[in-house]
Amino acid sequence: MANRTNQLVVPQARTAMEQLKYEVAQELGIQLPADGYYGNMTTRDMGSIGGFITRRLIQIAEQQLAGRF
């Protein structure tokens, strides 16, 4: 069975991912809790944030790949 963890491959990327999460939440008009506890957030809101982060990361990767060739 595969060991599935949410550890970043590049630990230094954690701050960039946190910043991206806050940027996306702001764009969507979703207020993130100041205390960092996400237990009161709706699944719909958190899923929206995660989906937009994924789209943004794919867009960044596509742009980087387009610039290489």
NUTI-356221 format. One record per atom (N, C-alpha, C): atom name; residue number from 1; residue in one letter; x, y, z. Coordinates in nm, 2 decimals, always signed. Example, Ala and Ser with C-alpha at 12.3 -4.5 7.8 and 13.67 -1.06 7.14 Angstrom:
BEGIN
+------+-----+------+--------+--------+--------+
| atom | seq | type |   east |  north |     up |
+------+-----+------+--------+--------+--------+
|    N |   1 |    A |  +1.32 |  -0.57 |  +0.78 |
|   CA |   1 |    A |  +1.23 |  -0.45 |  +0.78 |
|    C |   1 |    A |  +1.32 |  -0.33 |  +0.78 |
|    N |   2 |    S |  +1.28 |  -0.22 |  +0.71 |
|   CA |   2 |    S |  +1.37 |  -0.11 |  +0.71 |
|    C |   2 |    S |  +1.29 |  +0.00 |  +0.79 |
+------+-----+------+--------+--------+--------+
# end
This chain:
BEGIN
+------+-----+------+--------+--------+--------+
| atom | seq | type |   east |  north |     up |
+------+-----+------+--------+--------+--------+
|    N |   1 |    M |  +0.08 |  -0.12 |  +0.00 |
|   CA |   1 |    M |  +0.00 |  +0.00 |  +0.00 |
|    C |   1 |    M |  +0.09 |  +0.12 |  +0.00 |
|    N |   2 |    A |  +0.05 |  +0.22 |  -0.08 |
|   CA |   2 |    A |  +0.13 |  +0.34 |  -0.09 |
|    C |   2 |    A |  +0.12 |  +0.43 |  +0.04 |
|    N |   3 |    N |  +0.23 |  +0.49 |  +0.07 |
|   CA |   3 |    N |  +0.23 |  +0.59 |  +0.18 |
|    C |   3 |    N |  +0.18 |  +0.72 |  +0.13 |
|    N |   4 |    R |  +0.06 |  +0.76 |  +0.17 |
|   CA |   4 |    R |  +0.01 |  +0.89 |  +0.12 |
|    C |   4 |    R |  +0.01 |  +0.99 |  +0.23 |
|    N |   5 |    T |  +0.09 |  +1.09 |  +0.20 |
|   CA |   5 |    T |  +0.10 |  +1.20 |  +0.30 |
|    C |   5 |    T |  +0.09 |  +1.33 |  +0.22 |
|    N |   6 |    N |  +0.06 |  +1.44 |  +0.28 |
|   CA |   6 |    N |  +0.05 |  +1.57 |  +0.22 |
|    C |   6 |    N |  +0.18 |  +1.65 |  +0.24 |
|    N |   7 |    Q |  +0.29 |  +1.58 |  +0.24 |
|   CA |   7 |    Q |  +0.41 |  +1.65 |  +0.26 |
|    C |   7 |    Q |  +0.46 |  +1.71 |  +0.13 |
|    N |   8 |    L |  +0.51 |  +1.83 |  +0.13 |
|   CA |   8 |    L |  +0.56 |  +1.90 |  +0.01 |
|    C |   8 |    L |  +0.69 |  +1.84 |  -0.03 |
|    N |   9 |    V |  +0.71 |  +1.83 |  -0.16 |
|   CA |   9 |    V |  +0.84 |  +1.78 |  -0.21 |
|    C |   9 |    V |  +0.95 |  +1.88 |  -0.18 |
|    N |  10 |    V |  +0.91 |  +2.00 |  -0.19 |
|   CA |  10 |    V |  +1.01 |  +2.11 |  -0.16 |
|    C |  10 |    V |  +0.95 |  +2.19 |  -0.04 |
|    N |  11 |    P |  +1.00 |  +2.16 |  +0.08 |
|   CA |  11 |    P |  +0.95 |  +2.22 |  +0.20 |
|    C |  11 |    P |  +0.94 |  +2.37 |  +0.20 |
|    N |  12 |    Q |  +1.03 |  +2.43 |  +0.13 |
|   CA |  12 |    Q |  +1.04 |  +2.58 |  +0.12 |
|    C |  12 |    Q |  +0.92 |  +2.64 |  +0.05 |
|    N |  13 |    A |  +0.84 |  +2.55 |  -0.02 |
|   CA |  13 |    A |  +0.73 |  +2.60 |  -0.10 |
|    C |  13 |    A |  +0.61 |  +2.62 |  -0.01 |
|    N |  14 |    R |  +0.61 |  +2.58 |  +0.11 |
|   CA |  14 |    R |  +0.50 |  +2.60 |  +0.20 |
|    C |  14 |    R |  +0.45 |  +2.74 |  +0.21 |
|    N |  15 |    T |  +0.54 |  +2.84 |  +0.22 |
|   CA |  15 |    T |  +0.49 |  +2.98 |  +0.23 |
|    C |  15 |    T |  +0.43 |  +3.02 |  +0.10 |
|    N |  16 |    A |  +0.48 |  +2.98 |  -0.01 |
|   CA |  16 |    A |  +0.42 |  +3.01 |  -0.14 |
|    C |  16 |    A |  +0.28 |  +2.95 |  -0.15 |
|    N |  17 |    M |  +0.26 |  +2.83 |  -0.11 |
|   CA |  17 |    M |  +0.13 |  +2.77 |  -0.11 |
|    C |  17 |    M |  +0.03 |  +2.83 |  -0.02 |
|    N |  18 |    E |  +0.08 |  +2.88 |  +0.10 |
|   CA |  18 |    E |  -0.01 |  +2.95 |  +0.19 |
|    C |  18 |    E |  -0.05 |  +3.08 |  +0.13 |
|    N |  19 |    Q |  +0.04 |  +3.15 |  +0.07 |
|   CA |  19 |    Q |  +0.01 |  +3.28 |  +0.00 |
|    C |  19 |    Q |  -0.09 |  +3.26 |  -0.11 |
|    N |  20 |    L |  -0.07 |  +3.16 |  -0.19 |
|   CA |  20 |    L |  -0.16 |  +3.12 |  -0.30 |
|    C |  20 |    L |  -0.30 |  +3.09 |  -0.24 |
|    N |  21 |    K |  -0.31 |  +3.02 |  -0.13 |
|   CA |  21 |    K |  -0.44 |  +2.99 |  -0.07 |
|    C |  21 |    K |  -0.51 |  +3.12 |  -0.03 |
|    N |  22 |    Y |  -0.44 |  +3.21 |  +0.03 |
|   CA |  22 |    Y |  -0.51 |  +3.34 |  +0.07 |
|    C |  22 |    Y |  -0.55 |  +3.42 |  -0.05 |
|    N |  23 |    E |  -0.46 |  +3.42 |  -0.15 |
|   CA |  23 |    E |  -0.50 |  +3.50 |  -0.27 |
|    C |  23 |    E |  -0.62 |  +3.45 |  -0.34 |
|    N |  24 |    V |  -0.63 |  +3.31 |  -0.35 |
|   CA |  24 |    V |  -0.74 |  +3.25 |  -0.42 |
|    C |  24 |    V |  -0.87 |  +3.27 |  -0.33 |
|    N |  25 |    A |  -0.86 |  +3.26 |  -0.20 |
|   CA |  25 |    A |  -0.98 |  +3.28 |  -0.12 |
|    C |  25 |    A |  -1.03 |  +3.42 |  -0.13 |
|    N |  26 |    Q |  -0.93 |  +3.52 |  -0.14 |
|   CA |  26 |    Q |  -0.97 |  +3.66 |  -0.15 |
|    C |  26 |    Q |  -1.04 |  +3.68 |  -0.29 |
|    N |  27 |    E |  -0.99 |  +3.62 |  -0.39 |
|   CA |  27 |    E |  -1.05 |  +3.63 |  -0.53 |
|    C |  27 |    E |  -1.20 |  +3.58 |  -0.53 |
|    N |  28 |    L |  -1.22 |  +3.47 |  -0.45 |
|   CA |  28 |    L |  -1.35 |  +3.40 |  -0.45 |
|    C |  28 |    L |  -1.44 |  +3.47 |  -0.34 |
|    N |  29 |    G |  -1.39 |  +3.56 |  -0.27 |
|   CA |  29 |    G |  -1.47 |  +3.63 |  -0.16 |
|    C |  29 |    G |  -1.49 |  +3.54 |  -0.04 |
|    N |  30 |    I |  -1.40 |  +3.45 |  -0.01 |
|   CA |  30 |    I |  -1.42 |  +3.36 |  +0.10 |
|    C |  30 |    I |  -1.32 |  +3.40 |  +0.21 |
|    N |  31 |    Q |  -1.38 |  +3.42 |  +0.33 |
|   CA |  31 |    Q |  -1.30 |  +3.47 |  +0.44 |
|    C |  31 |    Q |  -1.24 |  +3.35 |  +0.51 |
|    N |  32 |    L |  -1.11 |  +3.35 |  +0.52 |
|   CA |  32 |    L |  -1.04 |  +3.24 |  +0.59 |
|    C |  32 |    L |  -1.02 |  +3.28 |  +0.74 |
|    N |  33 |    P |  -1.03 |  +3.19 |  +0.83 |
|   CA |  33 |    P |  -1.02 |  +3.22 |  +0.97 |
|    C |  33 |    P |  -0.88 |  +3.27 |  +1.01 |
|    N |  34 |    A |  -0.88 |  +3.37 |  +1.09 |
|   CA |  34 |    A |  -0.75 |  +3.43 |  +1.14 |
|    C |  34 |    A |  -0.68 |  +3.33 |  +1.23 |
|    N |  35 |    D |  -0.75 |  +3.25 |  +1.30 |
|   CA |  35 |    D |  -0.68 |  +3.16 |  +1.39 |
|    C |  35 |    D |  -0.62 |  +3.03 |  +1.33 |
|    N |  36 |    G |  -0.65 |  +3.01 |  +1.20 |
|   CA |  36 |    G |  -0.60 |  +2.90 |  +1.13 |
|    C |  36 |    G |  -0.68 |  +2.77 |  +1.14 |
|    N |  37 |    Y |  -0.79 |  +2.78 |  +1.22 |
|   CA |  37 |    Y |  -0.87 |  +2.66 |  +1.23 |
|    C |  37 |    Y |  -0.98 |  +2.66 |  +1.13 |
|    N |  38 |    Y |  -0.97 |  +2.55 |  +1.04 |
|   CA |  38 |    Y |  -1.06 |  +2.54 |  +0.93 |
|    C |  38 |    Y |  -1.18 |  +2.45 |  +0.95 |
|    N |  39 |    G |  -1.20 |  +2.41 |  +1.07 |
|   CA |  39 |    G |  -1.31 |  +2.32 |  +1.10 |
|    C |  39 |    G |  -1.44 |  +2.37 |  +1.08 |
|    N |  40 |    N |  -1.46 |  +2.50 |  +1.09 |
|   CA |  40 |    N |  -1.59 |  +2.57 |  +1.07 |
|    C |  40 |    N |  -1.61 |  +2.61 |  +0.93 |
|    N |  41 |    M |  -1.52 |  +2.58 |  +0.84 |
|   CA |  41 |    M |  -1.54 |  +2.62 |  +0.70 |
|    C |  41 |    M |  -1.62 |  +2.51 |  +0.63 |
|    N |  42 |    T |  -1.70 |  +2.56 |  +0.53 |
|   CA |  42 |    T |  -1.78 |  +2.46 |  +0.46 |
|    C |  42 |    T |  -1.69 |  +2.38 |  +0.36 |
|    N |  43 |    T |  -1.74 |  +2.26 |  +0.33 |
|   CA |  43 |    T |  -1.67 |  +2.18 |  +0.24 |
|    C |  43 |    T |  -1.67 |  +2.24 |  +0.10 |
|    N |  44 |    R |  -1.78 |  +2.30 |  +0.06 |
|   CA |  44 |    R |  -1.79 |  +2.37 |  -0.07 |
|    C |  44 |    R |  -1.69 |  +2.48 |  -0.08 |
|    N |  45 |    D |  -1.67 |  +2.56 |  +0.02 |
|   CA |  45 |    D |  -1.57 |  +2.67 |  +0.02 |
|    C |  45 |    D |  -1.43 |  +2.62 |  +0.01 |
|    N |  46 |    M |  -1.40 |  +2.52 |  +0.09 |
|   CA |  46 |    M |  -1.26 |  +2.47 |  +0.09 |
|    C |  46 |    M |  -1.23 |  +2.40 |  -0.05 |
|    N |  47 |    G |  -1.33 |  +2.33 |  -0.10 |
|   CA |  47 |    G |  -1.32 |  +2.26 |  -0.23 |
|    C |  47 |    G |  -1.30 |  +2.36 |  -0.34 |
|    N |  48 |    S |  -1.37 |  +2.48 |  -0.33 |
|   CA |  48 |    S |  -1.35 |  +2.58 |  -0.43 |
|    C |  48 |    S |  -1.21 |  +2.64 |  -0.43 |
|    N |  49 |    I |  -1.16 |  +2.66 |  -0.31 |
|   CA |  49 |    I |  -1.02 |  +2.71 |  -0.30 |
|    C |  49 |    I |  -0.92 |  +2.61 |  -0.35 |
|    N |  50 |    G |  -0.94 |  +2.48 |  -0.31 |
|   CA |  50 |    G |  -0.85 |  +2.38 |  -0.36 |
|    C |  50 |    G |  -0.85 |  +2.36 |  -0.51 |
|    N |  51 |    G |  -0.97 |  +2.37 |  -0.57 |
|   CA |  51 |    G |  -0.99 |  +2.36 |  -0.71 |
|    C |  51 |    G |  -0.92 |  +2.47 |  -0.79 |
|    N |  52 |    F |  -0.94 |  +2.60 |  -0.74 |
|   CA |  52 |    F |  -0.88 |  +2.71 |  -0.80 |
|    C |  52 |    F |  -0.73 |  +2.71 |  -0.79 |
|    N |  53 |    I |  -0.68 |  +2.66 |  -0.67 |
|   CA |  53 |    I |  -0.53 |  +2.65 |  -0.66 |
|    C |  53 |    I |  -0.48 |  +2.55 |  -0.76 |
|    N |  54 |    T |  -0.55 |  +2.44 |  -0.78 |
|   CA |  54 |    T |  -0.50 |  +2.34 |  -0.88 |
|    C |  54 |    T |  -0.50 |  +2.40 |  -1.02 |
|    N |  55 |    R |  -0.61 |  +2.47 |  -1.05 |
|   CA |  55 |    R |  -0.61 |  +2.53 |  -1.18 |
|    C |  55 |    R |  -0.50 |  +2.63 |  -1.20 |
|    N |  56 |    R |  -0.47 |  +2.71 |  -1.10 |
|   CA |  56 |    R |  -0.36 |  +2.81 |  -1.11 |
|    C |  56 |    R |  -0.23 |  +2.74 |  -1.12 |
|    N |  57 |    L |  -0.20 |  +2.63 |  -1.05 |
|   CA |  57 |    L |  -0.08 |  +2.56 |  -1.06 |
|    C |  57 |    L |  -0.06 |  +2.50 |  -1.19 |
|    N |  58 |    I |  -0.16 |  +2.45 |  -1.25 |
|   CA |  58 |    I |  -0.16 |  +2.39 |  -1.39 |
|    C |  58 |    I |  -0.13 |  +2.50 |  -1.49 |
|    N |  59 |    Q |  -0.19 |  +2.61 |  -1.47 |
|   CA |  59 |    Q |  -0.17 |  +2.73 |  -1.56 |
|    C |  59 |    Q |  -0.02 |  +2.77 |  -1.55 |
|    N |  60 |    I |  +0.03 |  +2.78 |  -1.43 |
|   CA |  60 |    I |  +0.17 |  +2.82 |  -1.42 |
|    C |  60 |    I |  +0.26 |  +2.72 |  -1.48 |
|    N |  61 |    A |  +0.24 |  +2.59 |  -1.46 |
|   CA |  61 |    A |  +0.32 |  +2.49 |  -1.52 |
|    C |  61 |    A |  +0.31 |  +2.49 |  -1.68 |
|    N |  62 |    E |  +0.19 |  +2.51 |  -1.73 |
|   CA |  62 |    E |  +0.18 |  +2.52 |  -1.88 |
|    C |  62 |    E |  +0.26 |  +2.64 |  -1.93 |
|    N |  63 |    Q |  +0.25 |  +2.75 |  -1.86 |
|   CA |  63 |    Q |  +0.32 |  +2.87 |  -1.91 |
|    C |  63 |    Q |  +0.48 |  +2.85 |  -1.91 |
|    N |  64 |    Q |  +0.52 |  +2.78 |  -1.80 |
|   CA |  64 |    Q |  +0.66 |  +2.75 |  -1.79 |
|    C |  64 |    Q |  +0.71 |  +2.65 |  -1.90 |
|    N |  65 |    L |  +0.62 |  +2.55 |  -1.93 |
|   CA |  65 |    L |  +0.66 |  +2.46 |  -2.03 |
|    C |  65 |    L |  +0.65 |  +2.52 |  -2.17 |
|    N |  66 |    A |  +0.56 |  +2.61 |  -2.19 |
|   CA |  66 |    A |  +0.55 |  +2.68 |  -2.32 |
|    C |  66 |    A |  +0.67 |  +2.77 |  -2.35 |
|    N |  67 |    G |  +0.73 |  +2.82 |  -2.24 |
|   CA |  67 |    G |  +0.85 |  +2.91 |  -2.25 |
|    C |  67 |    G |  +0.98 |  +2.83 |  -2.28 |
|    N |  68 |    R |  +0.98 |  +2.70 |  -2.25 |
|   CA |  68 |    R |  +1.10 |  +2.62 |  -2.27 |
|    C |  68 |    R |  +1.12 |  +2.57 |  -2.41 |
|    N |  69 |    F |  +1.01 |  +2.56 |  -2.48 |
|   CA |  69 |    F |  +1.02 |  +2.50 |  -2.62 |
|    C |  69 |    F |  +1.01 |  +2.60 |  -2.73 |
+------+-----+------+--------+--------+--------+
# end
